[in-house]
Amino acid sequence: MAFDADTSDRLDDILVRFPAQVHTSAKAATYFLELEIEEPPFDDIRVRRALNYAVDRDRVVEIFGGAALPTCQQLPPNFPGYEPYCPYTSDPARGGEGSWTAPDLEEAERLIRRSGTEGMRVTFEYTPLYWDPDGGELGDYMVELLNGLGYHASVKPLPPAVFYDPGTELQMPLVGWTLDYPAASNFLANRFHCDANLGLGFCDPRIDAMMDHAARIQEDDPAASGALWAEVDHAIVDEALYIWLINPINVGFVSERVGNYQYGLQWGVLLDQLWVQ
């Protein structure tokens, strides 16, 4: 039996009552808000960084039911090329290297004042069919946050046919990405390469060269390739192209007669590895 994020309000109780039967595993997935980087206010890197500083990721975890980890980066944990990295946090020393600890509203407000973008309109878009009730609650939170930072924010729910229509202009859509295959390129090159099919208009030849080199050596030298992908991930974070939110957690609940529970990033629970007494 598995509990997704929308039912994980029972997680704490389940962990206490059945500690030997509950297995938690980070999914190879990241939830984030894309930003329209070619138009104001998000064409200004100060604004993009400000919102990454401002968002309370612990609150986002609560909105999604608790079965999640806060994140500031594109690659998920326990994934090729992943090295924790979070420059957008208050008191980074308290959480340890690369960990998010708390929002830094003071820094966010300073960056927004310097950008001169206060008073602009910002719209949060999402598809209720895929995201409600969490998407609506997240939208309410983002409106509260953005208004508090001096913007005029609103929520715009859209049906999938409109949301995914290439002709629809989106400013701050809620998006999630789950692996197609276990390679860092599946989270990075398909979105941030100059030729990316899911790109936002971002193009940096230096980062392209890093991705191309990492892909070329991946088969012969996976360790060196992984280190390069980590550099790419961190460089993307520095550009603040998204507002990264959480990595969802899979919660597996099994009978007390089941042993050898294993969870694979690509296939989920490895049923052929389980045994039953």
C-alpha positions as protocol buffer text, in pm:
chain_id: "A"
residue {
  index: 1
  type: MET
  ca { x: 0 y: 0 z: 0 }
}
residue {
  index: 2
  type: ALA
  ca { x: 137 y: 347 z: -86 }
}
residue {
  index: 3
  type: PHE
  ca { x: 43 y: 692 z: 42 }
}
residue {
  index: 4
  type: ASP
  ca { x: 95 y: 987 z: -190 }
}
residue {
  index: 5
  type: ALA
  ca { x: 148 y: 1341 z: -66 }
}
residue {
  index: 6
  type: ASP
  ca { x: -223 y: 1424 z: -72 }
}
residue {
  index: 7
  type: THR
  ca { x: -301 y: 1155 z: 188 }
}
residue {
  index: 8
  type: SER
  ca { x: 14 y: 1182 z: 396 }
}
residue {
  index: 9
  type: ASP
  ca { x: -143 y: 1387 z: 676 }
}
residue {
  index: 10
  type: ARG
  ca { x: -165 y: 1046 z: 843 }
}
residue {
  index: 11
  type: LEU
  ca { x: 208 y: 984 z: 802 }
}
residue {
  index: 12
  type: ASP
  ca { x: 320 y: 1078 z: 1153 }
}
residue {
  index: 13
  type: ASP
  ca { x: 57 y: 855 z: 1310 }
}
residue {
  index: 14
  type: ILE
  ca { x: 147 y: 565 z: 1080 }
}
residue {
  index: 15
  type: LEU
  ca { x: 518 y: 598 z: 1159 }
}
residue {
  index: 16
  type: VAL
  ca { x: 448 y: 583 z: 1532 }
}
residue {
  index: 17
  type: ARG
  ca { x: 207 y: 289 z: 1515 }
}
residue {
  index: 18
  type: PHE
  ca { x: 384 y: 76 z: 1253 }
}
residue {
  index: 19
  type: PRO
  ca { x: 753 y: 177 z: 1244 }
}
residue {
  index: 20
  type: ALA
  ca { x: 875 y: -157 z: 1102 }
}
residue {
  index: 21
  type: GLN
  ca { x: 612 y: -160 z: 827 }
}
residue {
  index: 22
  type: VAL
  ca { x: 653 y: 193 z: 691 }
}
residue {
  index: 23
  type: HIS
  ca { x: 920 y: 268 z: 431 }
}
residue {
  index: 24
  type: THR
  ca { x: 988 y: 623 z: 307 }
}
residue {
  index: 25
  type: SER
  ca { x: 1184 y: 688 z: -11 }
}
residue {
  index: 26
  type: ALA
  ca { x: 1251 y: 1014 z: -193 }
}
residue {
  index: 27
  type: LYS
  ca { x: 1094 y: 1008 z: -539 }
}
residue {
  index: 28
  type: ALA
  ca { x: 1296 y: 1107 z: -843 }
}
residue {
  index: 29
  type: ALA
  ca { x: 1076 y: 1413 z: -885 }
}
residue {
  index: 30
  type: THR
  ca { x: 1089 y: 1787 z: -825 }
}
residue {
  index: 31
  type: TYR
  ca { x: 802 y: 2035 z: -795 }
}
residue {
  index: 32
  type: PHE
  ca { x: 871 y: 2396 z: -888 }
}
residue {
  index: 33
  type: LEU
  ca { x: 729 y: 2718 z: -1026 }
}
residue {
  index: 34
  type: GLU
  ca { x: 850 y: 2808 z: -1373 }
}
residue {
  index: 35
  type: LEU
  ca { x: 915 y: 3177 z: -1434 }
}
residue {
  index: 36
  type: GLU
  ca { x: 857 y: 3380 z: -1750 }
}
residue {
  index: 37
  type: ILE
  ca { x: 1216 y: 3504 z: -1767 }
}
residue {
  index: 38
  type: GLU
  ca { x: 1175 y: 3704 z: -2087 }
}
residue {
  index: 39
  type: GLU
  ca { x: 920 y: 3948 z: -1944 }
}
residue {
  index: 40
  type: PRO
  ca { x: 911 y: 4173 z: -1633 }
}
residue {
  index: 41
  type: PRO
  ca { x: 937 y: 4122 z: -1348 }
}
residue {
  index: 42
  type: PHE
  ca { x: 1111 y: 3784 z: -1391 }
}
residue {
  index: 43
  type: ASP
  ca { x: 1355 y: 3901 z: -1656 }
}
residue {
  index: 44
  type: ASP
  ca { x: 1539 y: 4054 z: -1358 }
}
residue {
  index: 45
  type: ILE
  ca { x: 1754 y: 3798 z: -1177 }
}
residue {
  index: 46
  type: ARG
  ca { x: 1718 y: 3996 z: -855 }
}
residue {
  index: 47
  type: VAL
  ca { x: 1343 y: 3928 z: -855 }
}
residue {
  index: 48
  type: ARG
  ca { x: 1391 y: 3559 z: -928 }
}
residue {
  index: 49
  type: ARG
  ca { x: 1643 y: 3528 z: -648 }
}
residue {
  index: 50
  type: ALA
  ca { x: 1423 y: 3730 z: -415 }
}
residue {
  index: 51
  type: LEU
  ca { x: 1132 y: 3489 z: -453 }
}
residue {
  index: 52
  type: ASN
  ca { x: 1359 y: 3191 z: -397 }
}
residue {
  index: 53
  type: TYR
  ca { x: 1471 y: 3357 z: -73 }
}
residue {
  index: 54
  type: ALA
  ca { x: 1114 y: 3445 z: 26 }
}
residue {
  index: 55
  type: VAL
  ca { x: 923 y: 3120 z: -22 }
}
residue {
  index: 56
  type: ASP
  ca { x: 868 y: 2920 z: 296 }
}
residue {
  index: 57
  type: ARG
  ca { x: 941 y: 2566 z: 178 }
}
residue {
  index: 58
  type: ASP
  ca { x: 835 y: 2416 z: 511 }
}
residue {
  index: 59
  type: ARG
  ca { x: 492 y: 2565 z: 453 }
}
residue {
  index: 60
  type: VAL
  ca { x: 489 y: 2419 z: 101 }
}
residue {
  index: 61
  type: VAL
  ca { x: 573 y: 2077 z: 249 }
}
residue {
  index: 62
  type: GLU
  ca { x: 272 y: 2115 z: 481 }
}
residue {
  index: 63
  type: ILE
  ca { x: 49 y: 2219 z: 190 }
}
residue {
  index: 64
  type: PHE
  ca { x: 143 y: 1899 z: 7 }
}
residue {
  index: 65
  type: GLY
  ca { x: 59 y: 1686 z: 309 }
}
residue {
  index: 66
  type: GLY
  ca { x: 399 y: 1644 z: 475 }
}
residue {
  index: 67
  type: ALA
  ca { x: 544 y: 1364 z: 261 }
}
residue {
  index: 68
  type: ALA
  ca { x: 808 y: 1580 z: 95 }
}
residue {
  index: 69
  type: LEU
  ca { x: 1149 y: 1741 z: 140 }
}
residue {
  index: 70
  type: PRO
  ca { x: 1218 y: 2112 z: 81 }
}
residue {
  index: 71
  type: THR
  ca { x: 1455 y: 2179 z: -207 }
}
residue {
  index: 72
  type: CYS
  ca { x: 1630 y: 2468 z: -382 }
}
residue {
  index: 73
  type: GLN
  ca { x: 1754 y: 2278 z: -688 }
}
residue {
  index: 74
  type: GLN
  ca { x: 1645 y: 2086 z: -995 }
}
residue {
  index: 75
  type: LEU
  ca { x: 1805 y: 1745 z: -933 }
}
residue {
  index: 76
  type: PRO
  ca { x: 1630 y: 1529 z: -672 }
}
residue {
  index: 77
  type: PRO
  ca { x: 1812 y: 1351 z: -385 }
}
residue {
  index: 78
  type: ASN
  ca { x: 1979 y: 1012 z: -440 }
}
residue {
  index: 79
  type: PHE
  ca { x: 2003 y: 1087 z: -811 }
}
residue {
  index: 80
  type: PRO
  ca { x: 2307 y: 1086 z: -1044 }
}
residue {
  index: 81
  type: GLY
  ca { x: 2483 y: 1422 z: -1017 }
}
residue {
  index: 82
  type: TYR
  ca { x: 2297 y: 1532 z: -705 }
}
residue {
  index: 83
  type: GLU
  ca { x: 2494 y: 1738 z: -455 }
}
residue {
  index: 84
  type: PRO
  ca { x: 2282 y: 1940 z: -207 }
}
residue {
  index: 85
  type: TYR
  ca { x: 2293 y: 2312 z: -278 }
}
residue {
  index: 86
  type: CYS
  ca { x: 2081 y: 2598 z: -147 }
}
residue {
  index: 87
  type: PRO
  ca { x: 2205 y: 2957 z: -158 }
}
residue {
  index: 88
  type: TYR
  ca { x: 1850 y: 3085 z: -93 }
}
residue {
  index: 89
  type: THR
  ca { x: 1811 y: 3030 z: 278 }
}
residue {
  index: 90
  type: SER
  ca { x: 1838 y: 3202 z: 612 }
}
residue {
  index: 91
  type: ASP
  ca { x: 2124 y: 3090 z: 838 }
}
residue {
  index: 92
  type: PRO
  ca { x: 2274 y: 2826 z: 606 }
}
residue {
  index: 93
  type: ALA
  ca { x: 2524 y: 2718 z: 872 }
}
residue {
  index: 94
  type: ARG
  ca { x: 2241 y: 2591 z: 1094 }
}
residue {
  index: 95
  type: GLY
  ca { x: 2110 y: 2345 z: 837 }
}
residue {
  index: 96
  type: GLY
  ca { x: 2444 y: 2215 z: 717 }
}
residue {
  index: 97
  type: GLU
  ca { x: 2600 y: 2246 z: 372 }
}
residue {
  index: 98
  type: GLY
  ca { x: 2345 y: 2273 z: 98 }
}
residue {
  index: 99
  type: SER
  ca { x: 2037 y: 2256 z: 321 }
}
residue {
  index: 100
  type: TRP
  ca { x: 1739 y: 2491 z: 323 }
}
residue {
  index: 101
  type: THR
  ca { x: 1659 y: 2614 z: 674 }
}
residue {
  index: 102
  type: ALA
  ca { x: 1411 y: 2903 z: 655 }
}
residue {
  index: 103
  type: PRO
  ca { x: 1303 y: 3190 z: 428 }
}
residue {
  index: 104
  type: ASP
  ca { x: 1505 y: 3511 z: 428 }
}
residue {
  index: 105
  type: LEU
  ca { x: 1241 y: 3780 z: 380 }
}
residue {
  index: 106
  type: GLU
  ca { x: 1480 y: 4061 z: 462 }
}
residue {
  index: 107
  type: GLU
  ca { x: 1708 y: 3969 z: 171 }
}
residue {
  index: 108
  type: ALA
  ca { x: 1407 y: 3914 z: -55 }
}
residue {
  index: 109
  type: GLU
  ca { x: 1266 y: 4259 z: 23 }
}
residue {
  index: 110
  type: ARG
  ca { x: 1607 y: 4422 z: -31 }
}
residue {
  index: 111
  type: LEU
  ca { x: 1644 y: 4264 z: -376 }
}
residue {
  index: 112
  type: ILE
  ca { x: 1290 y: 4360 z: -480 }
}
residue {
  index: 113
  type: ARG
  ca { x: 1341 y: 4721 z: -371 }
}
residue {
  index: 114
  type: ARG
  ca { x: 1658 y: 4738 z: -580 }
}
residue {
  index: 115
  type: SER
  ca { x: 1477 y: 4589 z: -881 }
}
residue {
  index: 116
  type: GLY
  ca { x: 1209 y: 4859 z: -882 }
}
residue {
  index: 117
  type: THR
  ca { x: 940 y: 4605 z: -973 }
}
residue {
  index: 118
  type: GLU
  ca { x: 705 y: 4657 z: -677 }
}
residue {
  index: 119
  type: GLY
  ca { x: 346 y: 4706 z: -786 }
}
residue {
  index: 120
  type: MET
  ca { x: 366 y: 4478 z: -1091 }
}
residue {
  index: 121
  type: ARG
  ca { x: 105 y: 4209 z: -1151 }
}
residue {
  index: 122
  type: VAL
  ca { x: 203 y: 3845 z: -1103 }
}
residue {
  index: 123
  type: THR
  ca { x: -20 y: 3548 z: -1186 }
}
residue {
  index: 124
  type: PHE
  ca { x: 16 y: 3197 z: -1044 }
}
residue {
  index: 125
  type: GLU
  ca { x: -123 y: 2936 z: -1287 }
}
residue {
  index: 126
  type: TYR
  ca { x: -201 y: 2569 z: -1227 }
}
residue {
  index: 127
  type: THR
  ca { x: -425 y: 2286 z: -1347 }
}
residue {
  index: 128
  type: PRO
  ca { x: -681 y: 2184 z: -1080 }
}
residue {
  index: 129
  type: LEU
  ca { x: -733 y: 1845 z: -1247 }
}
residue {
  index: 130
  type: TYR
  ca { x: -376 y: 1743 z: -1159 }
}
residue {
  index: 131
  type: TRP
  ca { x: -295 y: 1953 z: -853 }
}
residue {
  index: 132
  type: ASP
  ca { x: -603 y: 2021 z: -640 }
}
residue {
  index: 133
  type: PRO
  ca { x: -653 y: 2054 z: -351 }
}
residue {
  index: 134
  type: ASP
  ca { x: -281 y: 2124 z: -299 }
}
residue {
  index: 135
  type: GLY
  ca { x: -247 y: 2351 z: -602 }
}
residue {
  index: 136
  type: GLY
  ca { x: -524 y: 2583 z: -491 }
}
residue {
  index: 137
  type: GLU
  ca { x: -382 y: 2608 z: -140 }
}
residue {
  index: 138
  type: LEU
  ca { x: -35 y: 2675 z: -279 }
}
residue {
  index: 139
  type: GLY
  ca { x: -183 y: 2946 z: -501 }
}
residue {
  index: 140
  type: ASP
  ca { x: -343 y: 3114 z: -200 }
}
residue {
  index: 141
  type: TYR
  ca { x: -8 y: 3106 z: -19 }
}
residue {
  index: 142
  type: MET
  ca { x: 179 y: 3251 z: -317 }
}
residue {
  index: 143
  type: VAL
  ca { x: -74 y: 3534 z: -348 }
}
residue {
  index: 144
  type: GLU
  ca { x: -27 y: 3610 z: 22 }
}
residue {
  index: 145
  type: LEU
  ca { x: 352 y: 3604 z: -16 }
}
residue {
  index: 146
  type: LEU
  ca { x: 367 y: 3810 z: -335 }
}
residue {
  index: 147
  type: ASN
  ca { x: 125 y: 4073 z: -209 }
}
residue {
  index: 148
  type: GLY
  ca { x: 334 y: 4102 z: 107 }
}
residue {
  index: 149
  type: LEU
  ca { x: 639 y: 4167 z: -111 }
}
residue {
  index: 150
  type: GLY
  ca { x: 465 y: 4451 z: -291 }
}
residue {
  index: 151
  type: TYR
  ca { x: 319 y: 4283 z: -601 }
}
residue {
  index: 152
  type: HIS
  ca { x: -43 y: 4249 z: -716 }
}
residue {
  index: 153
  type: ALA
  ca { x: -87 y: 3873 z: -729 }
}
residue {
  index: 154
  type: SER
  ca { x: -366 y: 3647 z: -846 }
}
residue {
  index: 155
  type: VAL
  ca { x: -437 y: 3276 z: -907 }
}
residue {
  index: 156
  type: LYS
  ca { x: -548 y: 3147 z: -1246 }
}
residue {
  index: 157
  type: PRO
  ca { x: -669 y: 2785 z: -1261 }
}
residue {
  index: 158
  type: LEU
  ca { x: -657 y: 2646 z: -1614 }
}
residue {
  index: 159
  type: PRO
  ca { x: -781 y: 2325 z: -1778 }
}
residue {
  index: 160
  type: PRO
  ca { x: -500 y: 2100 z: -1910 }
}
residue {
  index: 161
  type: ALA
  ca { x: -581 y: 2174 z: -2275 }
}
residue {
  index: 162
  type: VAL
  ca { x: -520 y: 2545 z: -2214 }
}
residue {
  index: 163
  type: PHE
  ca { x: -234 y: 2506 z: -1966 }
}
residue {
  index: 164
  type: TYR
  ca { x: -31 y: 2285 z: -2203 }
}
residue {
  index: 165
  type: ASP
  ca { x: -120 y: 2472 z: -2522 }
}
residue {
  index: 166
  type: PRO
  ca { x: 206 y: 2619 z: -2660 }
}
residue {
  index: 167
  type: GLY
  ca { x: 17 y: 2936 z: -2740 }
}
residue {
  index: 168
  type: THR
  ca { x: -83 y: 2999 z: -2376 }
}
residue {
  index: 169
  type: GLU
  ca { x: 133 y: 3260 z: -2207 }
}
residue {
  index: 170
  type: LEU
  ca { x: 213 y: 3158 z: -1849 }
}
residue {
  index: 171
  type: GLN
  ca { x: 390 y: 3373 z: -1594 }
}
residue {
  index: 172
  type: MET
  ca { x: 440 y: 3150 z: -1287 }
}
residue {
  index: 173
  type: PRO
  ca { x: 298 y: 2803 z: -1353 }
}
residue {
  index: 174
  type: LEU
  ca { x: 315 y: 2516 z: -1105 }
}
residue {
  index: 175
  type: VAL
  ca { x: 503 y: 2227 z: -1266 }
}
residue {
  index: 176
  type: GLY
  ca { x: 640 y: 1891 z: -1157 }
}
residue {
  index: 177
  type: TRP
  ca { x: 901 y: 1676 z: -1330 }
}
residue {
  index: 178
  type: THR
  ca { x: 957 y: 1303 z: -1273 }
}
residue {
  index: 179
  type: LEU
  ca { x: 1233 y: 1106 z: -1437 }
}
residue {
  index: 180
  type: ASP
  ca { x: 1190 y: 938 z: -1773 }
}
residue {
  index: 181
  type: TYR
  ca { x: 1523 y: 760 z: -1717 }
}
residue {
  index: 182
  type: PRO
  ca { x: 1784 y: 784 z: -1436 }
}
residue {
  index: 183
  type: ALA
  ca { x: 2021 y: 1045 z: -1580 }
}
residue {
  index: 184
  type: ALA
  ca { x: 2084 y: 1403 z: -1477 }
}
residue {
  index: 185
  type: SER
  ca { x: 2036 y: 1514 z: -1838 }
}
residue {
  index: 186
  type: ASN
  ca { x: 1668 y: 1420 z: -1807 }
}
residue {
  index: 187
  type: PHE
  ca { x: 1623 y: 1694 z: -1545 }
}
residue {
  index: 188
  type: LEU
  ca { x: 1869 y: 1950 z: -1684 }
}
residue {
  index: 189
  type: ALA
  ca { x: 1949 y: 1929 z: -2056 }
}
residue {
  index: 190
  type: ASN
  ca { x: 1584 y: 1897 z: -2158 }
}
residue {
  index: 191
  type: ARG
  ca { x: 1502 y: 2228 z: -1986 }
}
residue {
  index: 192
  type: PHE
  ca { x: 1813 y: 2445 z: -1970 }
}
residue {
  index: 193
  type: HIS
  ca { x: 2015 y: 2362 z: -2283 }
}
residue {
  index: 194
  type: CYS
  ca { x: 1992 y: 2625 z: -2557 }
}
residue {
  index: 195
  type: ASP
  ca { x: 1818 y: 2361 z: -2773 }
}
residue {
  index: 196
  type: ALA
  ca { x: 1590 y: 2235 z: -2492 }
}
residue {
  index: 197
  type: ASN
  ca { x: 1242 y: 2129 z: -2596 }
}
residue {
  index: 198
  type: LEU
  ca { x: 1102 y: 2236 z: -2259 }
}
residue {
  index: 199
  type: GLY
  ca { x: 1312 y: 2551 z: -2227 }
}
residue {
  index: 200
  type: LEU
  ca { x: 1202 y: 2896 z: -2115 }
}
residue {
  index: 201
  type: GLY
  ca { x: 1420 y: 3091 z: -2354 }
}
residue {
  index: 202
  type: PHE
  ca { x: 1730 y: 3059 z: -2134 }
}
residue {
  index: 203
  type: CYS
  ca { x: 2056 y: 3003 z: -2321 }
}
residue {
  index: 204
  type: ASP
  ca { x: 2405 y: 3009 z: -2172 }
}
residue {
  index: 205
  type: PRO
  ca { x: 2682 y: 2869 z: -2398 }
}
residue {
  index: 206
  type: ARG
  ca { x: 2905 y: 2809 z: -2095 }
}
residue {
  index: 207
  type: ILE
  ca { x: 2645 y: 2589 z: -1927 }
}
residue {
  index: 208
  type: ASP
  ca { x: 2571 y: 2421 z: -2261 }
}
residue {
  index: 209
  type: ALA
  ca { x: 2938 y: 2328 z: -2293 }
}
residue {
  index: 210
  type: MET
  ca { x: 2935 y: 2177 z: -1943 }
}
residue {
  index: 211
  type: MET
  ca { x: 2626 y: 1971 z: -2023 }
}
residue {
  index: 212
  type: ASP
  ca { x: 2765 y: 1852 z: -2356 }
}
residue {
  index: 213
  type: HIS
  ca { x: 3092 y: 1747 z: -2194 }
}
residue {
  index: 214
  type: ALA
  ca { x: 2913 y: 1568 z: -1908 }
}
residue {
  index: 215
  type: ALA
  ca { x: 2700 y: 1376 z: -2157 }
}
residue {
  index: 216
  type: ARG
  ca { x: 3003 y: 1275 z: -2367 }
}
residue {
  index: 217
  type: ILE
  ca { x: 3196 y: 1124 z: -2076 }
}
residue {
  index: 218
  type: GLN
  ca { x: 2899 y: 977 z: -1892 }
}
residue {
  index: 219
  type: GLU
  ca { x: 2948 y: 620 z: -2011 }
}
residue {
  index: 220
  type: ASP
  ca { x: 3329 y: 605 z: -1977 }
}
residue {
  index: 221
  type: ASP
  ca { x: 3368 y: 809 z: -1657 }
}
residue {
  index: 222
  type: PRO
  ca { x: 3038 y: 827 z: -1466 }
}
residue {
  index: 223
  type: ALA
  ca { x: 3203 y: 978 z: -1155 }
}
residue {
  index: 224
  type: ALA
  ca { x: 3349 y: 1271 z: -1347 }
}
residue {
  index: 225
  type: SER
  ca { x: 3025 y: 1311 z: -1540 }
}
residue {
  index: 226
  type: GLY
  ca { x: 2828 y: 1321 z: -1215 }
}
residue {
  index: 227
  type: ALA
  ca { x: 3052 y: 1595 z: -1078 }
}
residue {
  index: 228
  type: LEU
  ca { x: 2996 y: 1799 z: -1394 }
}
residue {
  index: 229
  type: TRP
  ca { x: 2619 y: 1754 z: -1377 }
}
residue {
  index: 230
  type: ALA
  ca { x: 2632 y: 1877 z: -1016 }
}
residue {
  index: 231
  type: GLU
  ca { x: 2811 y: 2192 z: -1138 }
}
residue {
  index: 232
  type: VAL
  ca { x: 2542 y: 2241 z: -1401 }
}
residue {
  index: 233
  type: ASP
  ca { x: 2266 y: 2198 z: -1144 }
}
residue {
  index: 234
  type: HIS
  ca { x: 2427 y: 2454 z: -915 }
}
residue {
  index: 235
  type: ALA
  ca { x: 2484 y: 2700 z: -1201 }
}
residue {
  index: 236
  type: ILE
  ca { x: 2114 y: 2675 z: -1292 }
}
residue {
  index: 237
  type: VAL
  ca { x: 2020 y: 2742 z: -929 }
}
residue {
  index: 238
  type: ASP
  ca { x: 2242 y: 3051 z: -929 }
}
residue {
  index: 239
  type: GLU
  ca { x: 2042 y: 3183 z: -1226 }
}
residue {
  index: 240
  type: ALA
  ca { x: 1719 y: 3132 z: -1024 }
}
residue {
  index: 241
  type: LEU
  ca { x: 1527 y: 3024 z: -1335 }
}
residue {
  index: 242
  type: TYR
  ca { x: 1261 y: 2851 z: -1124 }
}
residue {
  index: 243
  type: ILE
  ca { x: 1130 y: 2874 z: -772 }
}
residue {
  index: 244
  type: TRP
  ca { x: 1215 y: 2524 z: -652 }
}
residue {
  index: 245
  type: LEU
  ca { x: 982 y: 2389 z: -386 }
}
residue {
  index: 246
  type: ILE
  ca { x: 990 y: 2023 z: -282 }
}
residue {
  index: 247
  type: ASN
  ca { x: 1088 y: 1667 z: -363 }
}
residue {
  index: 248
  type: PRO
  ca { x: 790 y: 1437 z: -291 }
}
residue {
  index: 249
  type: ILE
  ca { x: 842 y: 1125 z: -80 }
}
residue {
  index: 250
  type: ASN
  ca { x: 694 y: 783 z: -149 }
}
residue {
  index: 251
  type: VAL
  ca { x: 553 y: 619 z: 163 }
}
residue {
  index: 252
  type: GLY
  ca { x: 514 y: 242 z: 145 }
}
residue {
  index: 253
  type: PHE
  ca { x: 310 y: 53 z: 407 }
}
residue {
  index: 254
  type: VAL
  ca { x: 345 y: -325 z: 401 }
}
residue {
  index: 255
  type: SER
  ca { x: 225 y: -623 z: 601 }
}
residue {
  index: 256
  type: GLU
  ca { x: 436 y: -728 z: 897 }
}
residue {
  index: 257
  type: ARG
  ca { x: 495 y: -1054 z: 709 }
}
residue {
  index: 258
  type: VAL
  ca { x: 676 y: -875 z: 423 }
}
residue {
  index: 259
  type: GLY
  ca { x: 1056 y: -840 z: 413 }
}
residue {
  index: 260
  type: ASN
  ca { x: 1336 y: -710 z: 189 }
}
residue {
  index: 261
  type: TYR
  ca { x: 1146 y: -395 z: 88 }
}
residue {
  index: 262
  type: GLN
  ca { x: 1339 y: -207 z: -182 }
}
residue {
  index: 263
  type: TYR
  ca { x: 1248 y: 106 z: -375 }
}
residue {
  index: 264
  type: GLY
  ca { x: 1400 y: 194 z: -712 }
}
residue {
  index: 265
  type: LEU
  ca { x: 1412 y: 547 z: -849 }
}
residue {
  index: 266
  type: GLN
  ca { x: 1279 y: 441 z: -1188 }
}
residue {
  index: 267
  type: TRP
  ca { x: 1048 y: 150 z: -1107 }
}
residue {
  index: 268
  type: GLY
  ca { x: 923 y: 225 z: -758 }
}
residue {
  index: 269
  type: VAL
  ca { x: 871 y: -70 z: -523 }
}
residue {
  index: 270
  type: LEU
  ca { x: 1070 y: -369 z: -652 }
}
residue {
  index: 271
  type: LEU
  ca { x: 801 y: -633 z: -614 }
}
residue {
  index: 272
  type: ASP
  ca { x: 1026 y: -918 z: -727 }
}
residue {
  index: 273
  type: GLN
  ca { x: 1257 y: -849 z: -431 }
}
residue {
  index: 274
  type: LEU
  ca { x: 990 y: -878 z: -162 }
}
residue {
  index: 275
  type: TRP
  ca { x: 940 y: -1195 z: 37 }
}
residue {
  index: 276
  type: VAL
  ca { x: 636 y: -1295 z: 242 }
}
residue {
  index: 277
  type: GLN
  ca { x: 643 y: -1529 z: 541 }
}
